[in-house]
Amino acid sequence: MSLRYAAVAREIIDRIEQTQEEPIRAAADLFASCIADGGLVHLFGAGHSRMGVEEIFPRIGSIVGYHPIVEMSLSYYTNVVGTMGLAQSLFLERVDGFGEVLLDNYVFDPARDAALVISSTGINNVPVEVALGLRSRGLKVVAITSVGHSSSVPSRHPSGQHLYEVADIVIDNCTPPGDASIQVEGADFPVSPTSTLATTTIVHNLNYLVAEGIVARGQKPLVLGSPHFTDQEAARANLREYYAEFRRRTARPGV
């Protein structure tokens, strides 16, 4: 008997490969240009979408040049109830104005920066507002979202726009409406969501393509190596260099 989720995963990965190569390569070219020019690629995701941010940076095999924006009030809910509970996170992601309050903490360089906004549903106020806010600040915005889900439900943003309608480059994560993929007899709703798997597939394709793009521009990407295989002194030296370059790039007021 086959494992059903494995089959679902293969189907989604195949669909991404077959249909999303063009926007993935376009996003990678944009990001490589920004990083090679000394700029930053700002990363935003709320809820489980923040896992896509964490897969990009900081991570073994990740490149300096990314700036994660992970707001704990939107992304930490493992208590489920009580302080930092799930209800608060779900509520805040639908609050008008919260995205602008968040962005006002940072300084952006429209000449050298770009951004990636991840939201599988693509309908909630904050990710749409963050994307619009970044574009109004002069940044090109890439979105990773489920076009299938977004196009099947109304946006909660006051403009009525979905994330895929406000980004410069849209990468469809090719996941089904509702995210969960397997209906189990006796359960009211499907189980086994797919958006994290899909987003991880996309961002690691971006990672290697960005590295290639930096090399093609005559530079060497600064990559965090694994401390579990290299000798400890080399690993410490790599980590010190990684930290120092990140500090240098983010040495802006408010960042």
C-alpha positions as CSV (number, residue, x, y, z in Angstrom):
1,M,0.0,0.0,0.0
2,S,1.5,3.4,-1.0
3,L,1.8,6.3,1.4
4,R,-0.8,8.8,0.2
5,Y,1.0,12.0,1.3
6,A,4.2,11.0,-0.5
7,A,2.2,10.8,-3.7
8,V,0.6,14.1,-3.0
9,A,4.0,15.7,-2.3
10,R,5.5,14.3,-5.6
11,E,2.5,15.7,-7.5
12,I,2.9,19.2,-6.1
13,I,6.7,19.2,-6.6
14,D,6.2,18.1,-10.2
15,R,3.6,20.8,-10.8
16,I,6.0,23.5,-9.4
17,E,8.8,22.3,-11.6
18,Q,6.6,22.1,-14.7
19,T,4.8,25.4,-14.2
20,Q,6.8,27.8,-12.0
21,E,10.3,27.7,-13.4
22,E,9.9,31.1,-15.1
23,P,8.8,33.1,-12.1
24,I,11.3,31.3,-9.8
25,R,14.2,32.2,-12.2
26,A,13.0,35.8,-12.4
27,A,12.8,36.1,-8.7
28,A,16.3,34.5,-8.3
29,D,17.7,37.0,-10.8
30,L,16.2,39.9,-8.9
31,F,17.5,38.7,-5.6
32,A,21.0,37.9,-6.9
33,S,21.2,41.4,-8.3
34,C,20.3,43.0,-5.0
35,I,22.6,40.9,-2.9
36,A,25.5,41.3,-5.4
37,D,25.0,45.1,-5.2
38,G,25.2,45.0,-1.4
39,G,21.5,45.3,-0.7
40,L,19.1,43.2,1.2
41,V,16.2,40.9,0.3
42,H,13.6,41.3,3.0
43,L,11.6,38.2,3.9
44,F,8.1,38.3,5.5
45,G,5.7,35.5,6.4
46,A,3.1,35.2,9.2
47,G,1.8,32.1,10.8
48,H,3.2,28.9,9.3
49,S,4.4,31.0,6.3
50,R,7.2,32.2,8.5
51,M,8.7,28.7,8.2
52,G,9.5,29.6,4.6
53,V,11.4,32.6,5.8
54,E,13.4,30.5,8.3
55,E,14.3,28.0,5.6
56,I,15.9,30.8,3.6
57,F,17.8,32.6,6.4
58,P,19.5,31.9,8.7
59,R,20.1,28.3,7.8
60,I,22.9,25.9,7.0
61,G,23.5,26.5,3.3
62,S,22.0,29.9,3.3
63,I,23.5,33.1,1.8
64,V,24.1,36.4,3.6
65,G,22.0,39.1,2.0
66,Y,18.6,38.2,3.3
67,H,16.8,40.1,6.1
68,P,14.1,38.1,7.9
69,I,11.1,40.0,9.2
70,V,9.4,37.6,11.6
71,E,6.9,39.2,14.0
72,M,6.5,37.0,17.0
73,S,2.9,38.2,17.7
74,L,2.0,36.8,14.3
75,S,4.1,33.7,14.3
76,Y,4.5,32.2,17.8
77,Y,1.5,30.4,18.9
78,T,2.7,27.0,20.2
79,N,1.0,27.7,23.6
80,V,-2.2,27.3,21.6
81,V,-4.2,29.1,24.4
82,G,-3.3,31.8,26.9
83,T,-0.4,34.1,26.3
84,M,0.8,34.2,22.7
85,G,-2.1,31.9,21.8
86,L,-3.3,30.9,18.4
87,A,-6.4,33.1,18.6
88,Q,-4.3,36.2,19.0
89,S,-2.1,35.3,16.0
90,L,-5.1,34.6,13.8
91,F,-6.8,37.9,14.9
92,L,-3.8,40.1,14.4
93,E,-3.1,38.9,10.8
94,R,-6.5,40.3,9.9
95,V,-6.0,43.8,11.5
96,D,-5.8,46.7,9.1
97,G,-2.8,48.9,9.7
98,F,-0.7,46.3,11.5
99,G,1.5,45.7,8.4
100,E,2.4,49.4,8.1
101,V,3.2,49.5,11.9
102,L,5.5,46.6,11.3
103,L,7.2,48.1,8.3
104,D,7.8,51.4,10.0
105,N,10.4,49.6,12.2
106,Y,12.8,49.2,9.3
107,V,14.7,51.3,6.7
108,F,14.6,50.1,3.1
109,D,16.8,51.0,0.2
110,P,14.7,51.0,-3.0
111,A,17.9,51.2,-5.1
112,R,19.3,48.0,-3.8
113,D,16.6,46.1,-1.9
114,A,13.8,43.7,-2.9
115,A,11.4,41.6,-0.9
116,L,9.7,38.2,-0.6
117,V,6.3,37.9,1.0
118,I,5.0,34.4,1.7
119,S,1.3,33.7,2.4
120,S,-0.3,30.5,1.1
121,T,-3.8,31.9,1.4
122,G,-2.9,35.3,0.2
123,I,-6.1,36.9,1.5
124,N,-5.3,38.2,5.0
125,N,-4.8,41.9,5.7
126,V,-1.2,41.9,7.0
127,P,0.6,40.1,4.2
128,V,-1.3,42.0,1.5
129,E,-0.6,45.3,3.4
130,V,3.1,44.4,3.8
131,A,3.4,43.7,0.1
132,L,1.6,47.0,-0.8
133,G,3.7,48.9,1.8
134,L,7.0,47.5,0.4
135,R,6.0,48.4,-3.1
136,S,5.0,51.9,-2.0
137,R,8.6,52.2,-0.6
138,G,10.0,51.4,-4.0
139,L,10.8,47.8,-3.6
140,K,10.1,45.0,-6.1
141,V,8.0,42.3,-4.3
142,V,8.0,38.6,-5.0
143,A,5.1,36.6,-3.6
144,I,4.8,32.9,-2.9
145,T,1.2,32.0,-2.6
146,S,-1.5,29.5,-3.6
147,V,-3.2,31.1,-6.6
148,G,-5.7,28.2,-6.4
149,H,-6.8,29.1,-2.9
150,S,-6.7,32.8,-3.3
151,S,-8.7,32.9,-6.4
152,S,-11.4,30.8,-4.8
153,V,-12.2,33.1,-1.9
154,P,-12.6,36.8,-1.3
155,S,-9.7,38.9,0.1
156,R,-10.0,40.3,3.6
157,H,-7.9,43.3,2.7
158,P,-10.0,46.5,2.4
159,S,-8.9,46.9,-1.3
160,G,-10.3,43.5,-2.1
161,Q,-6.9,42.6,-3.6
162,H,-5.2,39.2,-3.0
163,L,-1.4,38.9,-2.6
164,Y,-1.0,37.5,-6.1
165,E,-2.6,40.7,-7.4
166,V,-0.2,43.1,-5.7
167,A,3.2,41.5,-6.3
168,D,5.6,42.1,-9.1
169,I,6.5,38.5,-9.4
170,V,4.1,35.7,-8.4
171,I,5.3,32.1,-7.6
172,D,2.3,29.8,-7.3
173,N,3.0,27.1,-4.7
174,C,0.5,24.9,-6.5
175,T,-1.3,23.7,-3.4
176,P,-5.0,23.0,-3.2
177,P,-7.6,25.3,-1.8
178,G,-7.7,24.8,2.0
179,D,-4.1,23.5,2.0
180,A,-4.8,20.1,3.6
181,S,-4.7,17.3,1.1
182,I,-6.1,14.0,2.3
183,Q,-9.7,13.3,3.3
184,V,-9.9,10.6,5.9
185,E,-13.2,8.8,6.3
186,G,-14.7,9.7,9.6
187,A,-13.0,13.1,9.8
188,D,-14.9,16.3,9.2
189,F,-12.0,18.1,7.3
190,P,-9.0,17.0,5.3
191,V,-5.6,16.5,7.0
192,S,-2.0,16.7,5.9
193,P,-1.3,20.3,4.7
194,T,1.0,20.9,1.8
195,S,2.0,24.6,1.8
196,T,5.2,24.2,3.9
197,L,6.4,21.4,1.6
198,A,5.7,23.5,-1.5
199,T,7.2,26.6,-0.1
200,T,10.4,24.8,1.0
201,T,10.7,23.4,-2.5
202,I,10.4,26.8,-4.0
203,V,12.8,28.6,-1.6
204,H,15.6,26.1,-2.0
205,N,15.4,26.3,-5.7
206,L,15.6,30.1,-5.2
207,N,18.6,29.6,-2.9
208,Y,20.8,27.7,-5.4
209,L,19.8,29.9,-8.3
210,V,20.6,33.1,-6.3
211,A,24.0,31.6,-5.4
212,E,24.6,30.9,-9.1
213,G,23.5,34.4,-10.0
214,I,25.9,36.0,-7.5
215,V,28.8,33.9,-9.0
216,A,27.7,34.9,-12.5
217,R,28.1,38.6,-11.4
218,G,31.7,37.9,-10.4
219,Q,31.2,37.6,-6.7
220,K,31.4,34.8,-4.1
221,P,28.3,34.2,-2.1
222,L,28.9,34.0,1.6
223,V,27.3,30.7,2.6
224,L,26.9,29.3,6.1
225,G,28.6,25.9,6.1
226,S,27.6,23.0,8.3
227,P,29.5,22.8,11.6
228,H,28.7,19.1,11.8
229,F,31.2,18.1,9.0
230,T,33.9,20.8,9.0
231,D,36.6,21.1,11.6
232,Q,35.5,23.3,14.5
233,E,37.9,26.2,13.9
234,A,36.9,26.5,10.3
235,A,33.3,26.4,11.3
236,R,33.8,29.1,13.9
237,A,35.6,31.3,11.4
238,N,32.8,30.8,8.8
239,L,30.2,31.8,11.4
240,R,32.1,34.9,12.5
241,E,32.4,36.0,8.9
242,Y,28.7,35.2,8.3
243,Y,27.7,37.3,11.4
244,A,30.0,40.2,10.5
245,E,28.7,40.5,6.9
246,F,25.0,40.3,8.1
247,R,25.7,43.1,10.6
248,R,27.4,45.2,7.9
249,R,24.5,44.9,5.5
250,T,21.9,45.6,8.1
251,A,23.7,48.6,9.7
252,R,20.9,51.0,8.9
253,P,19.0,53.1,11.3
254,G,16.0,51.1,12.5
255,V,17.2,47.7,11.1
